[in-house]
Amino acid sequence: MTDSLPRRIDVHSHFLPPDYRTALLNNGHEKVDGMPAIPAWSPEAHLDMMSTCNVSKSILSISSPGTHIVPGKDELGRDLTRHCNAYAAGLKAKHPDKFGFWASLPLPDVDAALKEIDVAIEEGADGFGLMTNYHGNYLGSSILDPVFDKLNSVGATVFIHPTKPCIDCHPWTNSAETVDALPFGDQYPIPIFEFLFDTARAVINLFLSGTVDRCPNIKFIIPHAGGCLPPLYTRFIQFAHVVPGGRKMAHSEVQKQMATQFYFDVAGLVFDGDEGGRGQLKALIEGYGISHDRFLYGSDFPFTQTRFAKAFADRMKHGLEDLYDDAKREAVYYGNAAKLLESSGMKKSSL
């Protein structure tokens, strides 16, 4: 079965340790992000998916809602983060050829996150997996500046994953209260489209806040072929040149940053229909000239079950054959991730 699928490295692949699952169930996340249930996961099931989809290596990360799962409960966030990162480090030590991991951080607890960065690096993390927002504190927010400065100082790779959009009420209520930013309420599962909107919010804020300019040593991985970012690409760059008052950005500089600091994983439904290269990925390639060497494979297992991961892999095989030659397809599936992981060695920061 796997002979027809090229070998691949999976940079968007999740794990759910038993204690993490228990914490989700005990803290109101039994139907996380409006999905029917928390998916089953085990190392054995993950290895089975890898065999089915010809995945050589999976870089594991915690999906939404991350590891700081209750606003204001910092101790729970710290303990859960440490448990998940230690669990992932143990899997990597046991199966070094099969597993790596993007370490979680207990944000918005900044002091704890700064300490966790050093511990995770010592344990062999390949980079860090960050949510698009932490209880309404979006990536690029000034409250997170010390964390990004430290990630920049160690030359980290940052894998971004979407989560529920929400608003931090602290400036008005002086509490940890948040409000869900969901106009449709629970009518639709959040991953259908809110995940893609929140991805765009976070990435645009990283640019407009100056975080990308300030942190040239960070490599960013944007999920789901950029989510809703591509159609907003020109707008957020050019807007301040038309309407005064915002941060002015140079298109050439953003293009350079996209070509050197940013990668896009192709997890999910990035191809339309049953054949050919049509769909979200082609729009990103042809609309904005994103090179093949910026793309990485992702399965989104176990939130995408094995049979669907295989079906998406089959569809991707035909889609990429329509877009790229053999060498470029090999880079998307394997080579780009291999080079990124080889260059992602991090050292403890002096910050």
C-alpha positions as CSV (number, residue, x, y, z in Angstrom):
1,M,0.0,0.0,0.0
2,T,2.8,2.4,0.9
3,D,4.8,1.8,-2.3
4,S,2.5,4.2,-4.2
5,L,3.1,7.0,-1.7
6,P,6.5,8.8,-1.6
7,R,8.3,8.9,1.7
8,R,7.6,11.9,3.8
9,I,8.3,13.8,7.0
10,D,5.2,14.9,8.9
11,V,5.6,18.3,10.6
12,H,1.9,18.6,11.5
13,S,1.2,15.6,13.7
14,H,-0.3,15.5,17.1
15,F,-0.1,13.4,20.3
16,L,-2.4,13.2,23.3
17,P,-0.7,11.7,26.4
18,P,-3.2,10.0,28.9
19,D,-2.8,12.8,31.5
20,Y,-3.4,15.4,28.9
21,R,-6.6,13.7,27.8
22,T,-7.8,13.5,31.4
23,A,-7.1,17.2,32.0
24,L,-9.1,18.1,28.9
25,L,-12.0,16.0,30.1
26,N,-11.9,17.4,33.6
27,N,-11.7,21.0,32.5
28,G,-14.6,21.5,30.0
29,H,-12.8,20.4,26.8
30,E,-14.5,17.0,26.3
31,K,-15.7,18.3,22.9
32,V,-12.7,20.3,22.1
33,D,-13.3,23.2,19.7
34,G,-16.8,21.9,19.0
35,M,-15.6,18.5,17.6
36,P,-17.7,15.4,18.5
37,A,-15.0,13.9,20.8
38,I,-11.3,13.9,21.7
39,P,-9.7,11.5,19.2
40,A,-8.1,8.3,20.4
41,W,-4.3,8.3,20.3
42,S,-1.4,6.0,21.2
43,P,2.2,5.6,20.0
44,E,1.2,2.3,18.3
45,A,-1.7,3.9,16.4
46,H,0.6,6.7,15.4
47,L,3.2,4.3,14.0
48,D,0.5,2.5,12.2
49,M,-0.6,5.7,10.5
50,M,3.0,6.4,9.6
51,S,3.3,3.0,8.0
52,T,0.1,3.4,6.0
53,C,1.0,6.9,4.7
54,N,4.8,6.2,4.3
55,V,5.8,8.7,6.9
56,S,9.4,8.3,7.8
57,K,9.3,10.7,10.8
58,S,6.6,12.6,12.7
59,I,7.3,15.8,14.6
60,L,4.7,15.7,17.4
61,S,2.9,18.6,18.9
62,I,-0.1,19.4,21.1
63,S,-3.1,20.6,19.1
64,S,-5.7,23.1,20.3
65,P,-6.4,24.2,23.0
66,G,-2.7,23.8,23.9
67,T,-1.4,23.1,27.4
68,H,-2.7,26.2,29.2
69,I,-6.3,25.1,29.1
70,V,-8.0,27.2,31.7
71,P,-7.6,31.0,31.9
72,G,-6.0,32.0,35.2
73,K,-5.0,28.4,36.2
74,D,-1.3,29.0,35.7
75,E,-0.2,26.0,37.8
76,L,-2.3,23.6,35.8
77,G,-0.8,25.1,32.6
78,R,2.8,24.7,33.9
79,D,2.2,21.1,35.1
80,L,0.4,20.0,31.9
81,T,3.1,21.6,29.7
82,R,5.9,19.9,31.5
83,H,4.1,16.5,31.4
84,C,3.4,16.8,27.6
85,N,7.0,17.9,26.8
86,A,8.6,15.2,28.9
87,Y,6.3,12.6,27.4
88,A,7.3,13.7,23.9
89,A,11.0,13.8,24.8
90,G,10.6,10.2,26.0
91,L,9.1,9.1,22.8
92,K,11.8,10.8,20.8
93,A,14.5,9.1,23.0
94,K,12.8,5.7,22.5
95,H,12.2,6.1,18.7
96,P,14.7,8.7,17.5
97,D,14.3,7.8,13.9
98,K,10.5,8.0,14.1
99,F,9.6,10.9,16.4
100,G,10.6,14.5,17.0
101,F,8.6,17.2,18.8
102,W,7.6,20.8,18.8
103,A,7.6,21.7,22.5
104,S,4.6,23.4,24.1
105,L,4.8,26.5,26.2
106,P,2.5,27.4,29.2
107,L,1.5,30.8,27.8
108,P,0.3,33.4,28.6
109,D,2.4,32.6,31.7
110,V,5.5,34.3,30.3
111,D,7.9,33.7,33.2
112,A,7.1,30.0,33.2
113,A,7.4,29.9,29.4
114,L,10.9,31.4,29.5
115,K,12.0,28.7,31.9
116,E,10.3,25.9,29.8
117,I,12.2,27.0,26.7
118,D,15.5,26.0,28.3
119,V,14.2,22.8,29.7
120,A,12.7,21.7,26.4
121,I,15.9,22.5,24.5
122,E,17.8,20.3,27.0
123,E,15.3,17.5,26.4
124,G,15.9,17.6,22.6
125,A,13.0,19.6,21.3
126,D,13.1,20.3,17.6
127,G,11.4,23.6,18.0
128,F,8.3,25.0,19.7
129,G,4.6,24.6,18.9
130,L,2.6,27.8,19.6
131,M,-1.1,28.4,19.5
132,T,-2.4,31.4,17.4
133,N,-3.6,32.9,20.6
134,Y,-3.4,32.3,24.3
135,H,-6.7,33.2,26.0
136,G,-7.0,36.2,23.6
137,N,-3.2,37.1,23.7
138,Y,-2.3,36.8,20.0
139,L,1.1,36.0,18.7
140,G,2.8,39.4,18.2
141,S,1.2,40.8,21.3
142,S,3.6,42.9,23.3
143,I,3.0,40.7,26.4
144,L,4.7,37.9,24.5
145,D,7.8,39.9,23.4
146,P,10.1,38.4,26.0
147,V,9.2,34.9,24.7
148,F,9.8,35.8,21.1
149,D,13.1,37.5,21.9
150,K,14.3,34.4,23.6
151,L,13.1,32.1,20.8
152,N,15.0,34.4,18.4
153,S,18.2,34.3,20.5
154,V,18.2,30.4,20.3
155,G,17.3,30.4,16.6
156,A,14.1,28.4,17.2
157,T,11.7,26.9,14.7
158,V,8.1,27.9,15.6
159,F,5.2,25.7,14.4
160,I,2.0,27.7,14.7
161,H,-1.3,25.9,15.3
162,P,-4.8,27.6,15.3
163,T,-7.1,27.5,18.2
164,K,-10.4,29.1,19.2
165,P,-10.5,32.8,18.6
166,C,-11.2,34.7,21.7
167,I,-10.9,38.1,23.5
168,D,-8.9,38.7,26.6
169,C,-11.1,40.7,29.0
170,H,-8.3,41.6,31.5
171,P,-7.9,45.2,30.3
172,W,-11.6,45.8,31.3
173,T,-12.3,43.4,34.1
174,N,-8.9,42.9,35.7
175,S,-9.5,39.2,35.7
176,A,-8.5,36.1,33.6
177,E,-12.0,36.1,32.0
178,T,-12.2,35.6,28.2
179,V,-15.0,35.9,25.7
180,D,-15.2,33.6,22.7
181,A,-15.0,35.5,19.4
182,L,-17.4,33.2,17.6
183,P,-20.3,35.0,15.8
184,F,-21.9,31.7,15.0
185,G,-21.6,30.3,18.5
186,D,-21.5,26.5,18.5
187,Q,-23.3,26.2,15.2
188,Y,-20.2,25.0,13.4
189,P,-17.1,23.2,14.7
190,I,-14.3,25.7,15.1
191,P,-11.8,24.0,12.8
192,I,-14.0,24.3,9.7
193,F,-13.2,28.0,9.1
194,E,-12.4,29.8,12.4
195,F,-9.0,28.0,12.6
196,L,-8.1,29.4,9.2
197,F,-9.2,32.9,10.2
198,D,-7.3,32.8,13.4
199,T,-4.1,31.7,11.6
200,A,-4.4,34.8,9.4
201,R,-4.9,37.0,12.5
202,A,-1.8,35.6,14.2
203,V,0.5,35.8,11.2
204,I,-0.6,39.3,10.2
205,N,-0.1,40.5,13.8
206,L,3.4,39.0,13.9
207,F,4.2,41.2,10.9
208,L,2.3,44.4,11.9
209,S,3.6,44.3,15.5
210,G,7.2,44.2,14.2
211,T,7.9,40.8,15.7
212,V,9.0,39.3,12.4
213,D,11.4,42.2,11.8
214,R,12.7,42.0,15.4
215,C,13.2,38.2,15.3
216,P,15.1,37.3,12.0
217,N,16.5,34.1,13.5
218,I,13.1,32.4,14.0
219,K,11.7,30.1,11.3
220,F,7.9,30.0,11.3
221,I,5.8,27.1,10.0
222,I,2.2,28.2,9.1
223,P,-0.4,25.5,9.0
224,H,-3.0,24.5,6.4
225,A,-1.3,26.3,3.5
226,G,-1.6,29.6,5.2
227,G,-5.2,29.4,6.2
228,C,-7.0,32.7,5.2
229,L,-3.7,34.5,5.0
230,P,-3.1,34.4,1.2
231,P,-6.0,36.7,0.1
232,L,-5.0,39.1,2.8
233,Y,-1.3,39.1,1.9
234,T,-1.3,42.2,-0.4
235,R,-3.9,44.0,1.7
236,F,-2.0,44.0,5.1
237,I,1.2,45.0,3.3
238,Q,-0.2,47.9,1.3
239,F,-3.0,49.2,3.6
240,A,-0.9,51.7,5.5
241,H,0.4,53.2,2.3
242,V,-3.2,54.1,1.4
243,V,-4.6,54.9,4.8
244,P,-2.2,56.7,7.2
245,G,-1.6,55.7,10.8
246,G,-0.6,52.1,10.5
247,R,2.8,50.4,10.2
248,K,4.2,50.8,6.7
249,M,5.6,47.7,5.2
250,A,7.8,47.1,2.1
251,H,6.5,44.4,-0.2
252,S,10.1,43.4,-1.1
253,E,11.0,42.9,2.6
254,V,7.9,40.8,3.3
255,Q,8.7,38.7,0.2
256,K,12.2,38.2,1.5
257,Q,11.0,37.2,4.9
258,M,8.5,34.7,3.4
259,A,11.3,33.2,1.3
260,T,13.7,32.8,4.2
261,Q,11.8,32.6,7.5
262,F,8.4,31.1,6.6
263,Y,7.2,27.6,5.7
264,F,3.7,26.4,5.0
265,D,2.5,22.9,5.8
266,V,0.0,21.3,3.5
267,A,-2.1,19.5,6.0
268,G,-5.8,19.3,5.4
269,L,-8.0,20.0,2.3
270,V,-5.5,21.9,0.2
271,F,-6.7,20.4,-3.1
272,D,-10.1,20.7,-4.7
273,G,-12.1,17.9,-6.3
274,D,-10.7,14.5,-7.2
275,E,-7.8,15.3,-9.6
276,G,-5.4,17.9,-10.7
277,G,-3.7,20.7,-8.8
278,R,-6.7,23.0,-8.3
279,G,-7.5,24.4,-4.9
280,Q,-6.0,26.3,-2.0
281,L,-2.4,25.3,-2.5
282,K,-2.3,26.3,-6.2
283,A,-3.8,29.7,-5.3
284,L,-0.9,30.3,-2.8
285,I,1.7,29.1,-5.4
286,E,0.5,31.0,-8.4
287,G,-1.1,34.0,-6.6
288,Y,1.9,34.9,-4.5
289,G,4.9,33.0,-6.0
290,I,5.6,30.9,-2.9
291,S,8.4,28.5,-3.9
292,H,8.2,24.7,-3.5
293,D,11.0,24.9,-1.0
294,R,8.6,26.6,1.5
295,F,6.2,23.7,1.7
296,L,6.1,20.8,4.2
297,Y,3.9,17.7,4.5
298,G,1.4,17.4,7.4
299,S,-1.1,14.7,8.2
300,D,-2.9,16.3,11.2
301,F,-3.2,12.9,12.8
302,P,-5.1,11.8,14.9
303,F,-7.6,14.7,14.4
304,T,-7.5,13.4,10.8
305,Q,-7.9,9.7,11.3
306,T,-5.7,7.2,9.5
307,R,-8.1,6.4,6.7
308,F,-8.6,10.0,5.9
309,A,-4.9,10.8,6.2
310,K,-4.3,8.1,3.6
311,A,-7.1,9.5,1.4
312,F,-5.7,13.0,1.6
313,A,-2.2,11.6,0.9
314,D,-3.5,9.9,-2.2
315,R,-5.2,13.1,-3.4
316,M,-2.0,15.1,-2.6
317,K,0.0,12.7,-4.7
318,H,-2.1,13.5,-7.8
319,G,-2.3,17.2,-7.0
320,L,1.5,17.7,-6.5
321,E,2.1,15.7,-9.7
322,D,0.1,18.3,-11.5
323,L,2.1,21.1,-10.0
324,Y,5.7,19.9,-9.7
325,D,8.4,17.7,-11.2
326,D,9.9,14.7,-9.3
327,A,12.6,16.7,-7.6
328,K,10.3,19.5,-6.3
329,R,7.7,16.9,-5.0
330,E,10.5,15.1,-3.1
331,A,11.4,18.4,-1.5
332,V,7.8,19.1,-0.4
333,Y,7.4,15.6,1.0
334,Y,10.8,15.1,2.6
335,G,13.8,17.3,1.6
336,N,12.5,20.7,2.9
337,A,11.7,19.3,6.3
338,A,14.9,17.3,6.5
339,K,16.9,20.5,5.9
340,L,14.9,22.5,8.3
341,L,15.3,19.9,11.1
342,E,19.0,19.6,10.4
343,S,19.4,23.3,10.8
344,S,17.2,23.6,13.9
345,G,19.7,22.9,16.6
346,M,19.1,25.2,19.5
347,K,21.2,26.3,22.4
348,K,20.2,27.7,25.8
349,S,19.7,31.4,25.7
350,S,21.5,33.9,28.0
351,L,18.3,36.0,28.1
